[in-house]
């Protein structure tokens, strides 16, 4: 099984102009592979989720499903703002790799539901899903009419 050693945000703009819908950041992820991963040439999918965190970090629920993995934050009083996501597929071939992943985020876009902020506190959550492992998915919502 692969192990995420570190996840770091790189090249975050010091100033974000309101209305600048796309800003690029770089995320550096250090991953270590088990000997068996390398022997079997295991495939993995790294999912990087970027959030604007308000206060304490929400506890996440991870729904792993290869490149469609989802992260659902659980909070009783507020939600962190989802800013962007990137998916990287990789194969275990060496004991350790360092990936530098560019992610385009909507950092300066304002919406009435999010309110207005003077700063952003960006954090990245990384999760890695093996090709051989568990997969999960929610169904789409549907409604039914009740008859009395």
N, C-alpha and C positions, 0 to 999 in steps of 0.2 A: 504494500500500500504506500502511496506517495504521501509525503509530509510537507506541508507549507511551513517553511522556516521563517520567512518574513514577507511583509507587504508594506511598501512605502510609496507615498505620493511624491512625485517629482514634478518640477516645472509648473507649479500652480501660479497663475498670474497674481501679482501683488494687488493690482487694481482691476476690477471688473466693471466695465461700463454698462449701465442699465440699458437694456435693449440689444446688447450684444448676445445674440441667441446661442452662438456656438463658441466655446472656448476649449482648447485642447490641453489636457494634462497628460502626464506620463505616470504610469504605475509600474514599479519594479517589484517583481515577485521572485523570491528564491525558493526553489522546490528541490526536495531530496527524494530520491527513489530507493526503494528496497532492492536488494540483490535479485530477488525473484522477479520484480517488475522488469528489471533490465534483461534477465534471462529470457523472459517470455515476450519481451517487446510490447509491454502493456500500453494500451492507449488510454489517455485521460482527456478530460475536458475541463479547463480552468474557467470558472465563471467569476468575473469581477463586478461587484455592485458598488456604485458610488452614491453616498447619501450626504445630505446637509443635515447634520445632527443638531437637534435642539435639546440642550441639557444632557442628561445621561443617555447613553446608547440604548436603543430599544433592544430587547431580547429577540433574536431572530429565530424563525422556524425555517428550515431549509427543506425544500421539496426537490430532491435530486432527480433529474431526468435528462442526463447527458447534456446537450447544448441548449435545452429548454429549462434548465434548473431555475427555480424561483426562490426568492427570499421574501418572507413575510414578517415584518416587524410586529411585535406585540407590545402594546402600550395601553395603559388605562386612561391617560389624560391627553396625549398628543401623539402625533406621528412625525417621524423624520421625513424630509422631502427626498424622493428618489431623483437623482440627477443624471444617471446614465449607467450603462452596462456594456461590457465587452466579453466576448467568448473566444477562448484560444484553445485549439485542439493540439495535443502534443503526444509524442511517443517516448517512452522511457528508453534511453540508449546509453546514458552516462549517469553516474551516481548523483550529480547535482547540476541544476541549471539555474540561470538567472534570466528572466524574461523582462523586457522593457516593452510595455504595452501602451500605445497612445489611445486615449479615450476622449471623444468629443462630448462635451457636456453643455447643457443649457443652463449657464450660471447666472446670466444677467436678465433673463426673462421674468417679468413680473406677472402675477395673476392675482385676481381678487381673493381666491381661496387660500393662497399661501401668505397673504399679507405682504408687508414690505420689510426688508431686512437691510441693515447697514453692513453686515458682514456674513460670510458663509463659513461654517465649520465642516469642512469636507473630511469624510472618512471612507475608506474602502474596505469592503468585506469580501474576502476571497474564499471560494470553496472549490474543491476539485472532485470531479465525479469519474470513477473508473468505467471503462467500457463493459467490464464484467462486474456487476454489482446490482444494487437496488435502483429501480426507476419508479417515479411517482407522478401522478398528474390529477388535477381536479377536473371535474366535468364542467361544461359551461352552465351558467344559470338558466333556469327555465321557470315559468310560472304556470300555474294551473288555476282555473276558476273554481271557487267553492260554490256548491249548490246546496241550499237548505230546504 
